[in-house]
Amino acid sequence: MTPLGDEWIVGRDHELALLSRLVDALTTGRSGALLMTGGPGAGKSALLDAAARMARRSGVRVLRCRGSEGESGLPFAGLHQLLRPFLDLAEGLPARQRAALLGVFGLADGTPTVSDPLLTSLGALTLLSDVAEHGPLLLVIDDTHWLDLGTLDVLAFMARRLEGEPVVLLLASRDTAVPAQLDRQVDRLTIEPLDPAAAGRLLDHQPRPPAGRARSRVLEQAAGVPLALVELARAVARDPAAAHEDTLPLTDRLEAIFAADLPELPPATRELLLFAAAAESAELPVILSAVGDRATPDDWLPAERAGLVRVDADRVRFRHPLIRSAVYRAATYTERHTAHRALADVLVGDPDRRAWHHAAAASGVDEEAARELDDSAARAQRRGGYAAAATALERAARLSPDPTVRAGRLVRATTMAMYAGHPRWVGELSAQVATLTDEPALLAEASLRAGWALAVTTRFAGSLGFLLPVAEAAVDEDPVLSLDALATATTPAYNSGAPEHREKILRIAERVPPQEDEIGRLWALAGCDPVRNRARALAMFARAWTDPLAEPGARPELDLPLARMVVLGGTAWVLDETAEAIRLLGAAMDHLRRSPTSGANATVAQALALALYESGSWTEARAALDEAYGLAAEGGLENVVVGAPVLRATLLALRGDTEEARAAVQRAVHGIDLPNCRSLQVRTHYALGAAALAEGDHAAAYDRFRAVYTRQPEPEPLHFHASDYYLADLVAAAVRTGRAEDARLVLDTTRRRLAEGETSARLTAIVHRADALLAEPDDAERHFTAALADPVGDRWPFERAQVRLDYAEWLRRRRRAVEARPLLAAALEVFERLGTRPWTDRTRAELRAAGVTPASPPAGSADSLAELTPQQLQIARLAAAGLTNREIGERIFLSPRTVGFHLYRIFPKLGITSRAQLRDALPEPGE
């Protein structure tokens, strides 16, 4: 048992020690973030209070906020609660950050602003950083699961960027409702039930501890939950016969216990409690105004004495959320509706909360209440509160008497939920539309949204089940809609790899008459069969991009040129026009970072990472992967949440970090049905095969590479596009393990299949490398030279370096060492730049065997850059370009203090001592 001020906490020594270390670290300027999870009544709030007391005793300022179920639909309500004490300091923020932050609170100076979630988050972070200049801060966030989504997004943003700030973020959430934004972003501490000994000690410290059989029943039913132990002990003390009642489910039992005090309270007190529970806010004046002359402030006293609420100044708080729930449930239907109507009447200056109370007071459908919520959704949308807008529209739909109007509001809610980046929610909303209307346009739009929702997970067949019927039905009546559906369907069809889906998309695409905008058809052709359709797709690609990029801040639904750029970037990537893909997708990401469409950001960032990886820009690829994963984890985009770590694992494997690569793959694909996600399955095989190659285990590598083709008499690619890029690696491993004949079967079948279309320069070089490795001695050189003949191949440096290494080994074995040396030197330069230690070591050994002593790696170049994280490299380059810390922070969404912290770490890694040396210490991007 640990004493803390005037309270005692039993059985939590480990947790309190951890919190103490966190606070101690904060007093020395270090940062951190910790999320405590546990069931209701586990003691999370008590531990938060303990941490706050520790911090105050150490001279640390504490900022607190608490989620409220009633305010979870109000955008940025939690953030306002947290920052309110220091909002006057927002005047010192950069203008764009100040406008974005104050704008979401409705406190802007009247100038219309376009919502920018990233600037809002950065403004909050910068404000806290400015406050922390005067001393460390502890941010204590309780009931995180009830915070509004806008606040959660900001907290997740800050949690990833606290490094270098004397700020600690301490959160608590129910374990069954951990917000997706924080699920993988913050270290977690699970608050387990107390062990029997600790539970017994807690009972012993109650005013009237139970004894005998009553004690056993309390210990049994409480199951180690502190709140249950306390409340059950009170119940037994009040009514000893309660110990003999039948066992009830714990949550119901607790709520019944909390409500048991209510009948003993005066009517005026019960009414105050009901109004407080209905208001779900701590504002005492609002509650008293709504109750009117039926109660006075003195009527709170019985509830305080009963331990149900605490009243401080102008605020009232329930001792636990379950008490509020019990109070609300104990009231009759009429009483609850009366409370909501009265609250709506006094909230005339707060149209959003007024709308929600009118909705709660509605009996059945109510179009007037629905319109108020509709208006509230529009205001939330203008502030960037897309999740709040979706919530309001969903509730408005339930109140709408006209089924078609209800369906329309649900469709709009799906759009808002999509912009908020919540695919599962989109799917739930879309599913309701089909039960309400036969209107073709509404059904089609709902199906498109449902298809999108599943497309960004790994449920590709389900996605296509929504999208393909829409595309087929609209071929003649609405060809634009048909191409739109086909374009959306092509991405899950590509990721699935199943031939039947791709064939159907291509059949429908051929039936759609020519349109002014053919971008959807282009992606369908390239994404479903990039070899057979290469010539046609390239011709369409050349004609497609003529529009300028949309201006920053354009509304997402109107940002058509940007949408074209994303599709064209994906098309360029699948056609091996890698440099063009990087240009298009990189520009698209620059614009998407200014918009709230996190789902789009994540998928585009992952596509950009793939193109950067293939082009040899591996550090930039890692940065794009980190961005993609962070956005996807917040939004529940499962395909990216799995795919980004798999590609990161590939980079680890190629650089020789094989143990971490395997662990990363195992974590990423856990629980994923890979056979239904063939693109991910193939890339997973390659990551693990690359790890085996790095360790010199060619047999294991061959097994992995061979798995990307079927075992049929005429092997087919597991994935129609991804598999063929690993053909040469498969052959190389086969030659070293005596499996050349099996590999030859795969190669011959693949060559015949590719001959049915047109291959890119990249794929042509890969096939020539495979041919060279399997060819007879007199024929091998022809294929090696063919693999290196096209200078375009330098766009894929790692693959080109592998060809040079293989060719040089072949030459040296034939005593042609002089010819091998320049090939080895060129390969070594690439391998050293990329940091692929296993391939570097192999090339250096070949050079020595060819009579050359390789020079040591240049100091401060590849090795030192490899030590920098992607974010540190980005900061270093921006600082080298002359940007100040504040300008860098605005560009990459960090506080100036964090930028300075990173530069402090960057200088010794690069072997420099000042900012002026950065330009000379860094190579040009892409070198």
N, C-alpha and C positions, 0 to 999 in steps of 0.2 A: 504494500500500500504506500502511495506516494503523496506526501502533503504538498498542496499548492495553495498558498494564501489561506482562505477560509474554507476550502473545499478539499476533499480527499478523493483520489482516483485509485481504484483497486484493480490489481491484476494487469496493469498496463506499463510495467517498468520498461520493457523493451521499446514500446512505442514512444514513451516519454523521453527515453534516452536519445532516440533518433531525432525527435523534435528539438531536443536541447542542442544536439550537434548542429542541426540545421540553423538554429538561431545563433549559436556561437560562430559558425562560419559567416553568417550575415554580418556580424559585428566586425569582422576582419575584411569586409568588402567583397565577399564572394556571393555568388548567386545560386539559385536552385529552384526547383519546382517539384512538388510532391502532391499526389492525389491519394487521399485516404478513401477507401471504399469499404462498405459493410452494409448489413441489413438495417432496417429501421430499428432504432434503439440500441445500436451497437456501441454507442459512446463517441461517435465521430465529433459531434458538437462539443462535448466536454473536452476532448483532446484539442480541438481548435481553440477553445477558450484557454486551455492550459498554455498552448503555444503563444497566444497573444499576451498572457501574463508574463511568461518568460521574456518575451521580446521587450515589453514595457519596462521590466526591471533592468534590462540591459541597455536602456536608452534608445530602443528601436521604435520608430513610429509604426503604428498599425492602421491599415485601412481595411475595412470590412464591407462585405455585402452578402446578402442571403437570397437565394432563389425563392421565388414565390410561384406557386402553381397558377395563381390568378394573373400574374404579370408575365407569364411565359410567352404570351402572344403579343406583348408590347415590345417593339423593337428597341434594343439597347437600354431597357429599363435597368437591368443589373449593372451595366457599365456606368450609367448615370449615378446609381447608388454608390458605386465604388469611388468614382472620381469627383463627386459633388464637393467635397471639402476643398478641392484645389482647382476647381474650374476657372476661378478668377485668374489663375496663372496661364491659362490657355492663350492670353493675349501675347505671350512671348513666343508662341509657336510660329514656325514658318507659315506664311499666309494660306497655302493650300491645305496644310494639315489642320490649321485652326478652323478653316471653313468646313472641312470634311467632318471634324470631330464635333464642333458645335452644331453643325447642320443636322446630325442624327438626333440631337436632343431638342431640335426646334429652337435653338438659341442663336442662330446665325443672324447677321445684321440686316436681314431682309433681302439681300442679294440672292437670287435663285442660284442654286448650286446643283451640279449633277452628282449623285451619290457615287462615292468611290470607296469601297470597303477597305482596300489596302491603305489608302491615305488615312482613313478613319482609324485603323489599327495602328498605323505608324504614329499618328497624332497622340493616341493614348499612351503608346510606349514612350514617345519623346516627353510627354508631360510627366510621366512617372520618373523618367530619367532626370528631368530637371528638378523634380522634388527631391530625388535621392542625392542630388548634389549637396544637400544640407544635412544628410544623414540617411542611414539605411532604412529600407521599408520592408515591412512584412504585409503581404496582401493575403487576407484570410477570406476565403470564399466558401460559404456553407450552402448546403442543398443545391449543389451545382446542377443536378439533374433537372431542376425546375427553372434554370436560367433561360432567358430567351436566346434564340439561336444567334442573333447578332452579337450578343455579349460573349457567347461561347466561342464564336469565330475569333473575336478579338483576344480572348484569353489564350486560345491555342496559338495564335500568332505571337503573342508576347512570350509564351512558354518556350517557344523555339528560339527566341532572340534575347534572352536575359543574360547571356554570357557577357561578363564585363560590367554588369550593372550590380550595385549593392541592393538587390531586390530579390526577395524570395516569394514565390507564389505557392500558397498552401490551400488546397482545395479538399472538399469532402463531397462524396456522392454515394447514393445507394448503389450497391453492387449490381443490382439488376437493371440499372438505368444509367450506366456510365455514358455520358455524351460521346458520340462518335468522334467529335473533334479532338477529344482528349484521350481517347482509348489507347492510342499507340504513341502519343506525344509526350507523356509525362510519366515519370517514375511513380509506381503505385505501392501503397502500403495497405494491405488487407487487414481490416480490424475484425479479428475472429471473435467468436463467442468466448466468454470467460471459461477457464477450466473449472471443474467442480470445487476445487479448494478456494479459488478466488471468488467464485459465486457465493460460496458459504460465507466468506469474510464480508462480502458486500451486504448480504442479508443481516449479518450480525451488527452492522453499523446503521441499520434502520432504526427509527424511533421506537417501533414496537415489532421486533423481529419475530417471525413465526417460529413455532417449536413443534416437535413431534411429527405427527403425520402431515400436519399442515406445512411444515418446512419441507418435507420430502416432495409434496405435491407442487409447491412453489418452485423448487429446484428443477423438478421434472418438466413442468410446463414452460418455465422461463428459458430452459435450454441454453443457459449461459448468456442470454441477452440482458445487459445491465438495466435498460429501461424496463423490461418486463419484470426483472427481479424486484425493482423498486416498486413498480405499480402493483404487482401481484401481492407483495408484502403489505402494501397499504390496503388492498382489497380484503385480504384475510384479516387484517387488524380491525377493519370496519365491520366485517361480517365473517366470523370464524366458520360458519357453516359453508362458506364458499369453497373451502378446501375440499369438500366432499362432492362438489358438482362434477358432471361429466367433462371430459377434456374437450376443448374447442380449438379450432385452428388458431394459431398464435396471434395473427394480425387481427382477426375478428375479436379475439379475447381482449386484446389490448384496447381496441377501439371501444368495446363495451365497458371496459374499466374506466376509460377516460370520461365516457358519457355518464357513468354512474354517479358522479358528483353533481350533475346538473339538476336533478329533481330537488336537491336540498337547497339550491340557490334561490334567492328572491326572483320573481318574474322579471323585474327590470334588469337584473344582472344577466339573466339568461338571454334577454333580448339584446343586450349589448354584445354578449359573446357571439350570438348568431350573426349580428351585423358585422362584427369584426371578421368572423369566419367567411361570410359572404363577400366582404370587401377584399379579403386576401391582401390587405395592405396594412401598414402600421400607423396610418395617419389618424390620430385620435380626433381632430376637428371634423374630418369627413364623417367618421362613424357617429359622433355625437350629433352632428347636424342631421344626419339621416334618421336617427332615432327620434329626434325632436324632444318634446317636453315629457316624453314617457320615461326618461331616465336622466340622471345627473352624473357628473364625474365620480361622486361618492359611491355610486352603484357598482363601480369596478372593484371595490374593496373585498367583497366576499369571494370574488373569483381569484383575486391575488392571494387571499388567505388560503384558498383551496389549492394553491399551486398551479393554477391553470394558465394564468397570464402574468406578465410583468408590465407595469405601466411606468414609463419614464418620460417626463416632460410632455411632449405632444405625440408620443408614440406608444403603441401597445403591441406586445409580442406574445404569441402563444409559446408556452414552454417547450412544446414539441409539435411538429406538423400533424402528428396523429391526433393530437388534442383538437386542433382546428377541424380535422376531418370528422372526428367523433361529434363535435358540437354541431356541425353542419348536418350530419346524418340524423342526429337525434331530433332535429326540427321537422315539423310537418311540411308537406309540399306547399301548402298555403303560406306558412310562415316564411319559407325560403323565398318564395316569389314576392311576398310583401317586402322583404328586406332588399331584394335586388331592385324593385321598382323605386323604393325610397332612395337608395344609393344613386340610381340613375338620375333622379330628380335634383340631387344636390351637386352632381358632377357636371354642371352646365358648361364649365370652362374646360372640360377635358373630354372632347368628343369621342376619343378612342375608348376610354374606360366606360363612358356613358353608353356607348354602343354595345359593349360586352354585357353590361348589366341589363340593358333592355332585352338583349338576346336571352339572358338567363331567366328573365321574368316572363318571357313569352310563353303562352299556352298553346302548344302545337305550332303550326306554321304561322308566320307573321312577316309579310312582305316589307312592312315599314322597318321592322328590326333588321331584316336581311339587307335592306338598302343602306342602313346606317353602317352595318359591318362592311358592306361593299365599299362605301366611302372611306371607312377606316383602312381597308386594304389598299386603296389607291394612295392614301397618305403614306402608309408604310412603304409602298413601292417607291414613291418619290424619295423617301429617305434611305433607300437601299435595304429596307427590311423585307426582303423577299420571302423569308420564312414566315414572318408575321403576316404578310399579305396572304400567303397561302392558307394559313390558319384561319384568318378572318373569312376568306372566301369559302373555305370548307364549311365553317359554321353557318355562313349566310346561305349556302346551298341547302343545308338541312332545314332552314327556316322558310325556304321559298315554296309557296303553294303550287306554282306552275312547274311541272316536271321538266319542261324544256328549259325554262329559266334556271332551274336547279342544275341541270346538266351543263348549261353554259358556264355557270359559276364554277362548277367543278373542273371544267376544262381549263378555265383561266387559272384556277388553283394549281393545276398540274404544271402550267407554264411557270408560275411563280416558284413552285417547288423545284422545278428543273433549274431555274436560274440560281436558286439557293444551293443547288448541288446535292439534292437528297433523292436519289433514284428510287429507293424503296417506297418512299412516300408518294412519289409520282405514280408508281405502279398501283398503289392502293387507291389513289384518287381516280385514276383512269378506269379501274375496274368497276367503279360505281356508275360511270356514265352510261354504259351499255344497258343498265337496268332501268334507265330513266327516259330514254328517248330513242326514236327511230330516225332522227334527223341525220342524214348521211354526212353532212359537213362536220357536225359535232362528233359523231362516231369515228370518222376518219382522223380527226385531230386527236381524239383520245387514244386511238390506236397508235398513232405516231409517237405520242408521248410515252405510252406504255412500252412501245418498242425501244425507244431511247433508254428508258429506265432499265430494261433488261440488258440492252446492248453494252452498257458500261459495267455490268457485273460479269459473270461467266455463264449466264443462262441464255446462251445464244439461240438455241432452238426456240425457246419461248419468245425471245425478241422477234425472230423471223416469223413466228406464228401470228404476230400482230401486224408486221409491216408488209409482208408479201401479199396478203389478201387485199390490203388497201391499194398497193401498187397495181395489182391485176385489175381490180374493179374500176380504177380510175383511168385506165389506158386511153379510152375513147372520150369519156366525158370531161376529164380533168387531167390531161397529160402532164401538166406542171406538177400537180400533186403526185402523180405516178412516179415521175423522176425523182421528186423529193423523197418519197418513201423508198425507192430503189437505192438512192444514195445512202440513206440511213441504214438500210438493210445490208449494204455491201460490207460495212465494217464488222458486224457480228458474223457475217458469212465468211469473211476472210479469217477472223480469229477462230471460228469453228473449224474451218477447213473441210467440212463435209461437202462432197461434190454435188449432192442433190440440190442444196441451197444455191450454190453458185450457178448451176445450170439453169435453175428456174429464174434467177435474176436476169441472166443473159437472154433467156427466151422472152421475158416480159420487155426487156429493154429494146429488143428488136421490133416489138409491136408498137412501141410508142412513136408517134409521128414526130418528125423533126421540130425542134423548138428553137426560139431565139436564144435561150440559155440552155446549153447542152452540158453543163458542168456535172449534173447528176449522172448522165449517161457516160461521160468520160470516166468518172470514178467507178461506176459499175463495170465497165469494160476492163479497166486496168486492174481494179481490185479483185476481180473474179478470175481473170486469166491473163496475166501480164505478158506471157510469152506469145500465145496465139494472137492476142490483140495489140501487141506492142506497136506495130507500124501505124495502125489506125489511131491508137491512143496518143502517140507522139504528135501526129498531125493535128489532132484536136487540141492537145495541150498547147501547141505553138500558137493556135488561134484564140485560146481561151482567155489569156490574161491581158486585158487591155485597160481595165478600170484602175484608177488610182486607189490607194488604200484609204479606207474611211478615216475621218478625223477622230482623234482621241476623244473619248467621252460619248461617242454616238451610242444611242440606245441599242442593246444587243439585238432586239427584234428587227431593227432597221439596218443593221450592220452587214448588208449583203456582200459588199466587196471583201470584207474580212472573212466571211464564210467561204467565199470563193478561194481566197488565199489558203485557207486551211485545207480545203479539198484538193487544190492544186499541189500543195506541199506534200500531202499524202500520196497523190498520184506520182509525183516526181520520185518520191522515195521508193515506191513499189516498182517503178520502171528503172531503178538504178541511176536516175539523174540526181545523184546524191548532193552535189554542190547546189543545185537549184532547190532541192528540198530544204537544205539548211537555210538558204536565203529566204525562202517563202515562210517556212515554219518559224524561223527566228523572228522575222518581222511580225508574224501573227502573234507570237508570244509577247512581243513588246506591247502590242495593243490589248491583248487579252488580260495582261496584268493590270490594266486600268479598268477592267470591267469585273462585275461580280459573278461571272459564270465559271465557278470553280470546276465544274465538271468538264467544260471545254478546255480550261487551262490544263488540267491534269492529262487529258488524252493528247493534246497537242504537245505538251512538254515531253511526254513519253515518246511520241513519234520523232520529235526533234532529237531526243537523246539517242535513239536508234541511228539516225542519220549521222550524228556527230561521232558516235562510236565507229561506224563503218568508215568514216572519213579520217579516222586517226586522231580526232580531237577528243581524247579520252577524258582529260580534266574537265573540259566544258560539258562532256556527256554526263559525268558524275554530278555536276551542278544541276543539269536539267533533270536528272533522275531524282535528286533530292527534292527538287521543286515539285516534280510530278507526284512523288510518293506522298509528300506532305499534303498537297491539295486533295489527292485521292483518298487518303486516310480520313480526312475531315469530311468528305462527301460520300463515302461508302462506295467508291468506284472500284469494285473488286478486281476488274481486269488489270487496272494499273497498280493496285495495291500488291498484286502478285507479280505482274510483269516487270515493274521497275526493280524490285529486289533481285529477280532472276538475271537481269542484264547487269546489275551491280555485281552479282556473284560471278558473272562471266569475266568482268574486268579484274576482279580479285584473283580468279583462277589464272588468267593470262599473266598476271604479275607475280604469280607464285604463292599467293596467300590461299593455299588449297584448303586448309582446314576451315578457315572462315568462309570460303566460297561454298563448301558443302553445307555448312551450318546455315548459311543464308538461304540456300535453295530449300533446305528442309523446312525452315520456318515459313518461307514464302508459299510453298505448295501444300502445306498441311491443310487437309480438309477440302482440297480442290479436286474436282473430277477432271483430271487431265485429259483422258481420252475424248472428252467433249470440248476440249480447248486445245486443238492440235498445234496452233502456233506457239502457245505457251509450252506444250509438251515437247516440241522440237527444240525450243530454246533451252528448256531445262536439260534435255539430253546433252546439248552442246556444252552448257556450263559445266556439267559434271564430267563430260569427256575432256574438256580443256583442263580441268583440275587433274585428271589422270595423266594427260600428256605432260603437264608441268612436272609431275612426279616421275616421269619416265615409265609409267605403267601403260604400255601400248596395248596390251590385251584388254584391259578395262576400258581404255579409250575407244578401242574398236567396237566393243559391245555397245557403248553409248552411241557412237556415230552410226553404227549399223541399225540401231533402233529407229532412226529417222526415216527408214524405208521398210516396207513390208517384207515378209518372208515368202511371198508368192513365187512361183516359177519365173514370172516376170515382175520383179519388185516395183512397187509403186511408191511414190513419196508419201510419207505420213502426212505432210502438209504440202500442198501443191506449189507453194512458193518458197517457204523457209527452208525446206529440206535440202534443196539442190545446192545451197551455198556451203554446205558442209561435206559435199561429195569428195573433194580433194583431201580433206582431213581424214575421211573414212578410208580412202585408198592408201594414204600415207601410213596409217596405223595398220592396215591389212598387210602391207608389204613387210612390215617389221614383225608380224606375228604369224606369217605363213598362211594367210587367208586370201591370197591374191585372187584365186579363182572366184570366190564368192564376191569379192569386190568388183571383179571384171563383169560379173553378171549384172550387178547394180549399174555399173558405168555404161555398159552396152545398151541396157534398157532405157536409161536416162537419156543417152545421146539420141536414140531413136525418137523418144517422146519430144525432146526439145527441137528436133528437126522439123516438127510440125508447125513451128512458129519462128519467131526471130528472137535471139538471145541478145542481152546487153553485152557491152565490152567486158563488164565485170564477170558475168556468168560464163562468157566464152573463155576467159582466162582461167577460170576455175576448172572447166572441163579439160582444157589443154594441160593444166598441171596434173590432173588425175590421169590423163592419157600418158603423159611423160613418165609418171611413176610406175605405170604398169607395162609400158612398152618394152619391146625387145631393145637391146643395146643400140642397134643401128638406127632405130626409129625414135628413140627417146629425145634426142637433141632437137629434132624438128618441132616437137611439141613444147619443149622448154622455151625455145626461141619464139614460138608463136604465142605462148602465154605472156611473154615480155614485150612483144612487138608493138602493141598499141600503147602510145604514151598516156592515153586516158587512164590506163590502169594505175597510174600513180595516185589517182584520187582515192584508192583504197590501199593505203600504205602497208598495213599489216599483212594483207593477203599478198601484195606484191613482194614484200620482204620474204615471206615464206617461199615463194617461187624461186627467188634468188638464192636462198639458202639451199633448197633442194637441188637446184641446178649446179651450184658451186660444189656441193658434196659429190654429185655425179661426176663433175669434171675432175675433182681431186682424185677420186678413186681410179680415174683413167690417166693419172699422172699428168694432168693439165692444170697444175697448181697456179701457174701464172695467170691463166684465164679465169680461175676461180676467185682470185684475190679481189678484183674490183666489185664483183658480185657480193662477196662476203662483207666488204667494207660498206657498201650501200645498205645491205641488210642490217648490219650492226648499228649503223646510224639510226635507223628506224626503231629497232628493238630497244636501243638505249633511250631514245626520246620517249617512247611509250612506257618504259619501265618494265618490260616483259623479261624479268630476270632469267627464267628457264631458257628462253630463246636467245637471250644475250649470251648466257654461258655457253650454250651449244655453238653459237657463231664464233665466239672467241676461241673455243677449242679448235674449230675448223680452221680459223686463221693461223693459229699456231702450227697446226698440221700442214698448212700450206706455206709455212716458212716465214710468217709475219708475226711480229710481236705486237699485239693490239695496244694502242695507247690507253691510258687510264681515262675513265669518263671525265669530261670537263667539269671542273668544280663549279658548283653553283648553278648548274643548268638542270639536266633532267632529274638528278637525284634530289636537289633542293626543291625543285618544283613539285616533285612527288610527295614531299613532306607537307606541302600546303594543302589545306582542304579546298574544295571548289570555291567556297565562299571567300576564303582568304585570298585566293588567286584573283578573284573578281575585285576585291577591295584593293589589292596591290596595284592592279592595272588602272583602276579609276584614280587612285592616289598618284600614280605615275603620270597620268594625263593631266594632273594639276587640280583635281577637284578637292575641295575642303572636306573635312569629316562630316559636316552637316550636309553638304551636297551629296556626298557618297551615301549617307544615311537615307536621304530622300529618294535616291535612285534605287537602292536595293532594300529599302524598308527596314532599316536598323536605326537605333538611336546614335547620335554622334559619339557618345561615350563608348558604346560597343564597337564602333568603327575604330576608335583610338585603341581600345583593348586589343583588337585583332592586329592592328599595325605593330603594337608593342611585341606581339608574338611573331609577326612575319619577319621583322628585321633580322633577328639572329638566324632564322632558318635560311635566309638568303645570303647571310654573311655580310650584311650591310649595317650601317649605324644611323642613317638618316633618310628622310623622305626623298631628298634630291638624288640619291643613288638608285632609286627604284627603276627608273627608265632603263638604265644600263644593265640592271640585274635581271630584267624580264625579257624573254624572247617575244617576238611578235605573235599574236594569236594565230593558232594553226600551225606554227613551226614545230 
